[in-house]
Amino acid sequence: GDVLVKGQPMLIVGPMKSMKTSILLDLCLSLATGVPFLNRFDVPRKCKVAIISGESGLATIRDTLLRIGKGRRIETKKTKTTKRIVLQTDNLLISDKIPQLGNSQHLAAIRAMIIEQKLEVLAIDPCYLALDGADAANIMVFGKQLAGVSQLCQELGVTLILCHHTKKSSGANFQPLQLTDAAWAGFGEHARQWILVNHRERFDPDTGLHKLNMVV
């Protein structure tokens, strides 16, 4: 569609509580089922997607995906063993086991998972849990961690999506973000495509409505 190019690393960046995880889940579910992303951007075909998330817990991720799926009228089914309601798709894998991207053994495990599951998209949220942030300001040291998983995914033809936070002051004025608002060194150089999201006005808990800027 008009948002994502196959095989190129993507960043989804936003401040805290800016709905970036929900947008990531919407994107991944759309890719797995072929429904339009955000109910607007067409998905040319279904593909196999894996989400590795340490952000909210598996129960919250499932609930969010079910709410998104209900809004898109994606069919659900009840599992035989747990009687849990799940989405009617075999194209979406979810894990809460965050890998360390600077660890060669963890990269080998990612490679094996991609090959075994025939993945086309791999999403990691939030990526700071998968990285050693001790040298976050050092673009050479930190960039090396990003390069390992990026090169692996490009070698195997997989689209890598990393969900990341902004610098503390970014987004406070409710203006659209720029790629330079991403926290830590190396992310701007790493990304080939991105979704930058933040509120365009203060969130009103009485309405539950999030009004966002989204830069693609």
C-alpha positions as CSV (number, residue, x, y, z in Angstrom):
1,G,0.0,0.0,0.0
2,D,1.0,3.6,0.6
3,V,2.6,3.0,4.0
4,L,4.9,0.0,4.0
5,V,7.6,-1.2,1.6
6,K,8.5,-4.9,1.7
7,G,11.9,-5.8,3.0
8,Q,13.0,-2.4,4.3
9,P,13.3,-1.7,8.1
10,M,10.5,0.4,9.6
11,L,10.3,2.4,12.8
12,I,7.1,3.3,14.6
13,V,8.0,6.1,17.0
14,G,6.0,8.1,19.5
15,P,5.9,9.5,23.0
16,M,4.5,7.5,26.0
17,K,0.8,6.8,25.7
18,S,0.6,7.9,22.1
19,M,-1.1,4.7,20.8
20,K,2.0,3.5,19.0
21,T,1.6,-0.1,20.2
22,S,-2.1,-0.1,19.1
23,I,-1.0,1.3,15.7
24,L,1.6,-1.5,15.5
25,L,-1.0,-4.1,16.3
26,D,-3.4,-2.7,13.8
27,L,-0.7,-2.8,11.1
28,C,0.4,-6.4,11.9
29,L,-3.2,-7.6,12.0
30,S,-3.9,-5.9,8.7
31,L,-0.9,-7.6,7.1
32,A,-1.9,-11.0,8.5
33,T,-5.5,-10.8,7.4
34,G,-5.5,-8.5,4.3
35,V,-7.9,-6.0,5.8
36,P,-7.0,-2.3,5.3
37,F,-4.5,-0.8,7.8
38,L,-6.4,1.8,10.0
39,N,-9.4,0.9,7.9
40,R,-7.9,3.2,5.2
41,F,-4.7,1.8,3.6
42,D,-5.1,-1.2,1.4
43,V,-3.1,-4.4,2.0
44,P,-2.2,-6.1,-1.3
45,R,-2.1,-9.6,0.1
46,K,-2.0,-11.5,3.4
47,C,1.4,-12.5,4.9
48,K,2.9,-14.3,7.9
49,V,3.6,-11.9,10.8
50,A,5.3,-12.3,14.2
51,I,5.0,-9.8,17.0
52,I,7.5,-9.9,19.9
53,S,6.2,-7.6,22.6
54,G,7.2,-6.9,26.2
55,E,5.1,-3.8,26.5
56,S,1.7,-4.7,27.8
57,G,1.6,-8.5,28.4
58,L,0.0,-11.1,26.2
59,A,-3.5,-10.7,27.7
60,T,-3.6,-7.0,26.9
61,I,-2.2,-7.6,23.4
62,R,-4.8,-10.2,22.7
63,D,-7.6,-8.0,24.0
64,T,-6.4,-5.1,21.8
65,L,-6.1,-7.3,18.7
66,L,-9.7,-8.6,19.4
67,R,-11.0,-5.1,19.6
68,I,-9.3,-4.1,16.4
69,G,-10.5,-7.2,14.7
70,K,-14.1,-6.6,15.8
71,G,-13.9,-3.1,14.3
72,R,-12.7,-4.7,11.0
73,R,-15.2,-7.5,11.2
74,I,-12.5,-10.2,11.2
75,E,-14.0,-13.6,12.2
76,T,-13.1,-15.1,15.6
77,K,-13.1,-18.6,16.9
78,K,-13.0,-20.4,20.3
79,T,-10.0,-22.6,21.0
80,K,-10.7,-26.2,21.9
81,T,-8.3,-26.4,24.9
82,T,-8.6,-23.0,26.6
83,K,-12.1,-21.9,25.3
84,R,-10.5,-18.5,24.6
85,I,-11.8,-16.3,21.8
86,V,-9.1,-15.7,19.2
87,L,-8.9,-14.2,15.8
88,Q,-9.6,-16.4,12.8
89,T,-6.1,-16.3,11.3
90,D,-3.1,-18.5,11.3
91,N,-0.8,-15.8,10.0
92,L,-0.2,-13.9,13.2
93,L,2.2,-15.2,15.9
94,I,2.7,-13.4,19.3
95,S,5.5,-13.8,21.8
96,D,6.4,-12.0,25.0
97,K,10.0,-13.3,25.0
98,I,12.0,-10.3,24.0
99,P,15.4,-11.2,22.4
100,Q,18.7,-9.3,23.0
101,L,19.6,-8.1,19.5
102,G,23.3,-7.8,20.4
103,N,23.4,-11.5,21.4
104,S,24.5,-13.8,18.5
105,Q,22.6,-16.8,20.0
106,H,19.4,-14.8,20.1
107,L,19.9,-13.7,16.5
108,A,20.4,-17.3,15.6
109,A,17.1,-18.1,17.3
110,I,15.4,-15.3,15.4
111,R,16.8,-16.7,12.1
112,A,15.5,-20.2,13.0
113,M,12.0,-18.8,13.8
114,I,11.8,-16.8,10.6
115,I,12.7,-19.9,8.5
116,E,10.6,-22.4,10.4
117,Q,7.5,-20.1,10.5
118,K,8.1,-18.7,7.0
119,L,7.7,-15.2,8.3
120,E,7.6,-12.1,6.1
121,V,7.2,-9.5,8.8
122,L,8.8,-9.3,12.3
123,A,7.8,-6.6,14.8
124,I,9.5,-5.9,18.1
125,D,7.9,-3.7,20.7
126,P,9.4,-1.9,22.5
127,C,12.8,-2.2,20.9
128,Y,14.7,-0.6,23.8
129,L,14.1,-3.8,25.8
130,A,15.9,-5.8,23.1
131,L,18.9,-3.5,23.1
132,D,21.8,-2.7,25.5
133,G,21.2,1.0,26.2
134,A,24.5,1.5,28.0
135,D,26.0,3.3,24.9
136,A,22.7,4.7,23.6
137,A,24.4,8.0,22.6
138,N,27.2,6.2,20.7
139,I,26.1,5.8,17.1
140,M,28.9,3.4,16.2
141,V,28.3,1.0,19.2
142,F,24.6,1.3,19.2
143,G,24.2,1.1,15.4
144,K,26.0,-2.2,15.4
145,Q,23.2,-3.8,17.5
146,L,20.6,-2.5,15.0
147,A,22.7,-3.6,12.0
148,G,22.7,-7.3,13.1
149,V,19.0,-7.9,13.1
150,S,18.4,-5.5,10.1
151,Q,20.9,-7.4,8.0
152,L,19.5,-10.7,9.0
153,C,16.0,-9.7,8.1
154,Q,17.1,-8.2,4.7
155,E,19.0,-11.4,4.0
156,L,15.8,-13.5,4.6
157,G,13.5,-11.0,2.8
158,V,11.7,-10.1,6.0
159,T,10.3,-6.7,6.8
160,L,11.5,-5.6,10.3
161,I,9.3,-3.2,12.3
162,L,10.7,-1.7,15.5
163,C,8.5,0.2,17.9
164,H,10.4,2.9,19.8
165,H,9.9,6.0,22.0
166,T,10.8,9.6,21.4
167,K,13.1,11.9,23.4
168,K,11.4,13.2,26.5
169,S,10.5,16.6,25.2
170,S,9.3,15.5,21.8
171,G,5.6,15.8,21.1
172,A,4.9,18.1,24.0
173,N,3.7,20.9,21.7
174,F,1.3,18.6,19.8
175,Q,3.1,19.3,16.5
176,P,3.9,16.5,14.1
177,L,7.1,14.6,14.9
178,Q,10.3,14.3,12.8
179,L,12.6,11.3,12.6
180,T,15.1,13.2,14.7
181,D,12.7,13.0,17.6
182,A,13.5,9.3,18.1
183,A,15.4,8.6,21.2
184,W,18.9,7.1,21.2
185,A,21.6,7.3,18.5
186,G,21.4,5.4,15.2
187,F,17.7,5.0,14.7
188,G,17.4,7.7,12.0
189,E,20.3,6.2,10.1
190,H,18.8,2.7,10.5
191,A,15.3,3.4,9.3
192,R,14.2,3.3,5.7
193,Q,10.6,4.0,6.4
194,W,8.7,5.1,9.4
195,I,5.4,6.0,11.1
196,L,5.7,8.9,13.6
197,V,2.8,9.4,15.9
198,N,1.8,11.8,18.7
199,H,-1.3,13.6,20.0
200,R,-2.4,16.7,18.1
201,E,-4.4,17.8,21.1
202,R,-4.6,16.8,24.8
203,F,-6.3,13.5,25.4
204,D,-9.7,13.8,27.0
205,P,-10.4,10.8,29.2
206,D,-14.1,11.7,29.3
207,T,-14.5,11.0,25.6
208,G,-11.8,8.3,25.2
209,L,-10.9,9.8,21.9
210,H,-7.3,10.1,20.8
211,K,-6.7,12.7,18.1
212,L,-3.3,12.0,16.6
213,N,-0.7,13.3,14.1
214,M,0.7,10.5,12.0
215,V,3.7,11.2,9.7
216,V,4.5,8.4,7.2
